[in-house]
Amino acid sequence: MIDLSPREKKLLQILGGVVALTFVYFVIITPISNMRRSTEGGVREKIEGIAKIERIYAEYREVKQKKAQYMSQLGNKDANINSMIEQWASNAGVSGFIAYTRNTQTTIQNKYIMVTTIMKFDSVAIEPLLKFLYEVENSPMLLKISYLRMREAIKGANTYDVELKINTYSMQ
């Protein structure tokens, strides 16, 4: 056999210890730390995924609530746009300034009815007109103001001739 000096034996023992530590590090410690890191990353990804699902569900609830609101407004067949306009105009104090009101009815996709109302105000002051528009915008009906045209009236100072187009929608 080979005779080793005590110094060589000590170096072989140190080399064996280094090899053992290297083995323990690469076989046991590194896989455990990698697994821990990947688990933390996976948990973080899962938490972000859950938060994203919660945001999507909140948006879904909001859309569903808006749809229910619109469907209830579409189902409002009792509301007549002409009587509503008269009510809004009397509330705002502009009923005497209405020159004309014209309605046109259209069917959309054989399911919905759109009534287009064109009306004109002659020589109306801006403040009562804004009150009227406020009444229109806060009505329980599903409607949209398509256009609003204002021109300075010839009849008096601080008065306007106003043309207004309102689209109302309902179910058939």
Secondary structure, DSSP 8 states (H G I E B T S, - for coil): -----HHHHHHHHHHHHHHHHHHHIIIIIHHHHHHHHHHHHHHHHHHHHHHHHHHHHHHHHHHHHHHHHHHHHHT--S--HHHHHHHHHHHHT-GGGEEEEEEEEEEETTTEEEEEEEEEEEEEEHHHHHHHHHHHHT-SS-EEEEEEEEEE-SSSTTEEEEEEEEEEEEE-
